[in-house]
Amino acid sequence: MGTHRTRFTGTLGAFAIMMSLVAPGLTAQTGSVAGRIVDAQSGQSIAAAQVFISDLDIGVLSQQNGSYILLNVPPGTHSVTVQLIGYREASQDVTVTAGQTVVADFRISQQALQLDEVIVT
């Protein structure tokens, strides 16, 4: 039984080594999109803006310094969109290459919110 257990452990070790060599290749099949979101007028960083690729159902919120990164984006041309209440929505097309990071920065403009009149009868 001791020999059988040793073989099993050896097989697991070989599998772990094989996976560490294969795993980087799997991530190289996708790319990423990164950038920064700032206010168009002031140049100030914008935190908590929604950044997404709707066709792929991939999205994140921008960080305190306005930066974001979308990971595991398949190669090809995709539309990246930024939304935040009080700002105009902005989009831009990016072309992602496997194993690369595309930079897509956004300068978004404030937009006055229109409140609809509600009549209660």
C-alpha atoms as an extended CHARMM CRD file, in Angstrom:
* protein
*
       121  EXT
         1         1  MET       CA              0.0000000000        0.0000000000        0.0000000000  PROA      1               0.0000000000
         2         2  GLY       CA              2.8790000000        2.3960000000        0.7390000000  PROA      2               0.0000000000
         3         3  THR       CA              4.1380000000        2.0980000000       -2.8490000000  PROA      3               0.0000000000
         4         4  HSD       CA              0.6640000000        2.8630000000       -4.2240000000  PROA      4               0.0000000000
         5         5  ARG       CA              0.4180000000        5.9960000000       -2.0870000000  PROA      5               0.0000000000
         6         6  THR       CA              3.8450000000        7.1870000000       -3.3010000000  PROA      6               0.0000000000
         7         7  ARG       CA              2.8180000000        6.7460000000       -6.9330000000  PROA      7               0.0000000000
         8         8  PHE       CA             -0.3680000000        8.7290000000       -6.3050000000  PROA      8               0.0000000000
         9         9  THR       CA              1.5820000000       11.5870000000       -4.7120000000  PROA      9               0.0000000000
        10        10  GLY       CA              4.0690000000       11.5110000000       -7.5770000000  PROA      10              0.0000000000
        11        11  THR       CA              1.2060000000       11.6880000000      -10.0750000000  PROA      11              0.0000000000
        12        12  LEU       CA             -0.3020000000       14.6920000000       -8.2720000000  PROA      12              0.0000000000
        13        13  GLY       CA              3.0620000000       16.4480000000       -8.2400000000  PROA      13              0.0000000000
        14        14  ALA       CA              3.5090000000       15.8550000000      -11.9680000000  PROA      14              0.0000000000
        15        15  PHE       CA             -0.0410000000       17.1280000000      -12.6000000000  PROA      15              0.0000000000
        16        16  ALA       CA              0.6390000000       20.2930000000      -10.5710000000  PROA      16              0.0000000000
        17        17  ILE       CA              3.8330000000       20.9660000000      -12.5380000000  PROA      17              0.0000000000
        18        18  MET       CA              2.0410000000       20.3640000000      -15.8310000000  PROA      18              0.0000000000
        19        19  MET       CA             -0.8000000000       22.7430000000      -14.8620000000  PROA      19              0.0000000000
        20        20  SER       CA              1.6600000000       25.4820000000      -13.8770000000  PROA      20              0.0000000000
        21        21  LEU       CA              3.1630000000       25.2290000000      -17.3540000000  PROA      21              0.0000000000
        22        22  VAL       CA             -0.1920000000       25.0940000000      -19.1490000000  PROA      22              0.0000000000
        23        23  ALA       CA             -2.0720000000       27.7500000000      -17.1350000000  PROA      23              0.0000000000
        24        24  PRO       CA             -0.0500000000       30.7220000000      -18.4810000000  PROA      24              0.0000000000
        25        25  GLY       CA             -0.9000000000       29.5820000000      -22.0180000000  PROA      25              0.0000000000
        26        26  LEU       CA             -4.5840000000       29.6330000000      -21.2020000000  PROA      26              0.0000000000
        27        27  THR       CA             -4.4840000000       33.2490000000      -20.0450000000  PROA      27              0.0000000000
        28        28  ALA       CA             -2.4950000000       34.2090000000      -23.1520000000  PROA      28              0.0000000000
        29        29  GLN       CA             -5.5810000000       33.3470000000      -25.2320000000  PROA      29              0.0000000000
        30        30  THR       CA             -7.2800000000       36.4760000000      -23.8730000000  PROA      30              0.0000000000
        31        31  GLY       CA             -6.2120000000       40.0590000000      -23.3910000000  PROA      31              0.0000000000
        32        32  SER       CA             -7.2440000000       42.9380000000      -21.2030000000  PROA      32              0.0000000000
        33        33  VAL       CA             -8.4490000000       46.5120000000      -21.4460000000  PROA      33              0.0000000000
        34        34  ALA       CA             -7.1820000000       49.0670000000      -18.9480000000  PROA      34              0.0000000000
        35        35  GLY       CA             -7.4050000000       52.7910000000      -18.5750000000  PROA      35              0.0000000000
        36        36  ARG       CA             -8.4240000000       55.7560000000      -16.5070000000  PROA      36              0.0000000000
        37        37  ILE       CA            -11.6240000000       57.7750000000      -16.2710000000  PROA      37              0.0000000000
        38        38  VAL       CA            -11.5010000000       61.5030000000      -15.5810000000  PROA      38              0.0000000000
        39        39  ASP       CA            -13.9290000000       64.4090000000      -15.5620000000  PROA      39              0.0000000000
        40        40  ALA       CA            -13.6690000000       66.1870000000      -18.9310000000  PROA      40              0.0000000000
        41        41  GLN       CA            -13.8430000000       69.6590000000      -17.3930000000  PROA      41              0.0000000000
        42        42  SER       CA            -11.7740000000       69.3680000000      -14.2160000000  PROA      42              0.0000000000
        43        43  GLY       CA             -9.4640000000       66.4700000000      -15.0900000000  PROA      43              0.0000000000
        44        44  GLN       CA            -10.2440000000       64.9130000000      -11.6900000000  PROA      44              0.0000000000
        45        45  SER       CA            -10.2910000000       61.1190000000      -11.3820000000  PROA      45              0.0000000000
        46        46  ILE       CA            -13.7240000000       59.5240000000      -11.3280000000  PROA      46              0.0000000000
        47        47  ALA       CA            -14.2950000000       56.6100000000       -8.9550000000  PROA      47              0.0000000000
        48        48  ALA       CA            -17.1270000000       54.0530000000       -9.0750000000  PROA      48              0.0000000000
        49        49  ALA       CA            -17.9530000000       54.5190000000      -12.7500000000  PROA      49              0.0000000000
        50        50  GLN       CA            -19.2750000000       51.3990000000      -14.4480000000  PROA      50              0.0000000000
        51        51  VAL       CA            -16.9230000000       50.2010000000      -17.2030000000  PROA      51              0.0000000000
        52        52  PHE       CA            -18.1420000000       47.2830000000      -19.2800000000  PROA      52              0.0000000000
        53        53  ILE       CA            -18.2920000000       45.3590000000      -22.5300000000  PROA      53              0.0000000000
        54        54  SER       CA            -21.9880000000       44.5360000000      -22.7270000000  PROA      54              0.0000000000
        55        55  ASP       CA            -21.6890000000       41.9040000000      -25.4810000000  PROA      55              0.0000000000
        56        56  LEU       CA            -19.3300000000       39.8720000000      -23.3000000000  PROA      56              0.0000000000
        57        57  ASP       CA            -20.9930000000       40.5410000000      -19.9280000000  PROA      57              0.0000000000
        58        58  ILE       CA            -17.6560000000       41.7810000000      -18.5320000000  PROA      58              0.0000000000
        59        59  GLY       CA            -17.5680000000       44.8090000000      -16.2640000000  PROA      59              0.0000000000
        60        60  VAL       CA            -15.9030000000       46.5420000000      -13.3200000000  PROA      60              0.0000000000
        61        61  LEU       CA            -16.1010000000       49.7660000000      -11.3130000000  PROA      61              0.0000000000
        62        62  SER       CA            -13.3300000000       52.3320000000      -11.6190000000  PROA      62              0.0000000000
        63        63  GLN       CA            -11.0460000000       52.7020000000       -8.5960000000  PROA      63              0.0000000000
        64        64  GLN       CA            -10.5660000000       55.8100000000       -6.4430000000  PROA      64              0.0000000000
        65        65  ASN       CA             -7.8570000000       57.0550000000       -8.8340000000  PROA      65              0.0000000000
        66        66  GLY       CA            -10.1560000000       56.4900000000      -11.8470000000  PROA      66              0.0000000000
        67        67  SER       CA             -8.2880000000       53.4150000000      -13.0910000000  PROA      67              0.0000000000
        68        68  TYR       CA             -9.9160000000       50.1890000000      -14.2230000000  PROA      68              0.0000000000
        69        69  ILE       CA             -8.9540000000       46.8990000000      -15.8490000000  PROA      69              0.0000000000
        70        70  LEU       CA            -11.1430000000       44.4220000000      -17.6900000000  PROA      70              0.0000000000
        71        71  LEU       CA             -9.5340000000       40.9670000000      -17.6380000000  PROA      71              0.0000000000
        72        72  ASN       CA            -10.0450000000       37.8570000000      -19.7820000000  PROA      72              0.0000000000
        73        73  VAL       CA            -11.2860000000       39.7670000000      -22.8310000000  PROA      73              0.0000000000
        74        74  PRO       CA            -11.3080000000       37.5630000000      -25.9430000000  PROA      74              0.0000000000
        75        75  PRO       CA             -9.3480000000       38.8290000000      -28.9510000000  PROA      75              0.0000000000
        76        76  GLY       CA            -11.2710000000       41.0090000000      -31.3900000000  PROA      76              0.0000000000
        77        77  THR       CA            -12.8900000000       44.4180000000      -31.5980000000  PROA      77              0.0000000000
        78        78  HSD       CA            -15.1760000000       45.3180000000      -28.6990000000  PROA      78              0.0000000000
        79        79  SER       CA            -17.0700000000       48.4030000000      -27.5500000000  PROA      79              0.0000000000
        80        80  VAL       CA            -16.0880000000       49.5600000000      -24.0490000000  PROA      80              0.0000000000
        81        81  THR       CA            -18.7020000000       51.7390000000      -22.3320000000  PROA      81              0.0000000000
        82        82  VAL       CA            -18.5090000000       53.9800000000      -19.2550000000  PROA      82              0.0000000000
        83        83  GLN       CA            -21.5970000000       55.0140000000      -17.2770000000  PROA      83              0.0000000000
        84        84  LEU       CA            -22.0500000000       57.0640000000      -14.1400000000  PROA      84              0.0000000000
        85        85  ILE       CA            -25.1330000000       58.9180000000      -12.9370000000  PROA      85              0.0000000000
        86        86  GLY       CA            -24.6800000000       62.6110000000      -13.5800000000  PROA      86              0.0000000000
        87        87  TYR       CA            -22.3450000000       62.0260000000      -16.5470000000  PROA      87              0.0000000000
        88        88  ARG       CA            -22.8960000000       61.3840000000      -20.2500000000  PROA      88              0.0000000000
        89        89  GLU       CA            -22.3480000000       57.7820000000      -21.2880000000  PROA      89              0.0000000000
        90        90  ALA       CA            -19.1920000000       57.2910000000      -23.3470000000  PROA      90              0.0000000000
        91        91  SER       CA            -18.0600000000       54.4050000000      -25.5410000000  PROA      91              0.0000000000
        92        92  GLN       CA            -15.0800000000       53.5530000000      -27.6640000000  PROA      92              0.0000000000
        93        93  ASP       CA            -14.0870000000       50.5820000000      -29.7610000000  PROA      93              0.0000000000
        94        94  VAL       CA            -10.8970000000       48.7200000000      -28.8730000000  PROA      94              0.0000000000
        95        95  THR       CA             -9.1100000000       45.8750000000      -30.6060000000  PROA      95              0.0000000000
        96        96  VAL       CA             -7.8460000000       43.2780000000      -28.1370000000  PROA      96              0.0000000000
        97        97  THR       CA             -4.9620000000       40.9590000000      -28.9670000000  PROA      97              0.0000000000
        98        98  ALA       CA             -4.2500000000       37.7550000000      -27.0320000000  PROA      98              0.0000000000
        99        99  GLY       CA             -1.7280000000       38.2970000000      -24.2510000000  PROA      99              0.0000000000
       100       100  GLN       CA             -1.8070000000       42.1070000000      -24.5870000000  PROA      100             0.0000000000
       101       101  THR       CA             -3.3790000000       45.0190000000      -22.7000000000  PROA      101             0.0000000000
       102       102  VAL       CA             -5.1570000000       47.7360000000      -24.6730000000  PROA      102             0.0000000000
       103       103  VAL       CA             -5.3520000000       51.2000000000      -23.1010000000  PROA      103             0.0000000000
       104       104  ALA       CA             -8.7010000000       52.9890000000      -23.3190000000  PROA      104             0.0000000000
       105       105  ASP       CA             -8.8670000000       56.2360000000      -21.3250000000  PROA      105             0.0000000000
       106       106  PHE       CA            -12.1170000000       58.1970000000      -20.9850000000  PROA      106             0.0000000000
       107       107  ARG       CA            -12.8580000000       61.8900000000      -20.3740000000  PROA      107             0.0000000000
       108       108  ILE       CA            -16.5330000000       62.0650000000      -19.5030000000  PROA      108             0.0000000000
       109       109  SER       CA            -18.7160000000       65.1590000000      -19.2760000000  PROA      109             0.0000000000
       110       110  GLN       CA            -21.2190000000       66.0100000000      -16.6120000000  PROA      110             0.0000000000
       111       111  GLN       CA            -24.8560000000       65.9530000000      -17.6370000000  PROA      111             0.0000000000
       112       112  ALA       CA            -27.7560000000       67.5930000000      -15.8530000000  PROA      112             0.0000000000
       113       113  LEU       CA            -30.2930000000       65.0780000000      -14.6200000000  PROA      113             0.0000000000
       114       114  GLN       CA            -33.8330000000       65.5680000000      -15.8320000000  PROA      114             0.0000000000
       115       115  LEU       CA            -36.4570000000       64.7300000000      -13.2480000000  PROA      115             0.0000000000
       116       116  ASP       CA            -39.8090000000       63.7410000000      -14.6720000000  PROA      116             0.0000000000
       117       117  GLU       CA            -42.8520000000       65.3440000000      -13.1060000000  PROA      117             0.0000000000
       118       118  VAL       CA            -44.9780000000       62.8920000000      -11.2300000000  PROA      118             0.0000000000
       119       119  ILE       CA            -48.6330000000       63.7660000000      -10.7150000000  PROA      119             0.0000000000
       120       120  VAL       CA            -50.3910000000       61.9880000000       -7.8810000000  PROA      120             0.0000000000
       121       121  THR       CA            -54.1560000000       62.0520000000       -7.9940000000  PROA      121             0.0000000000
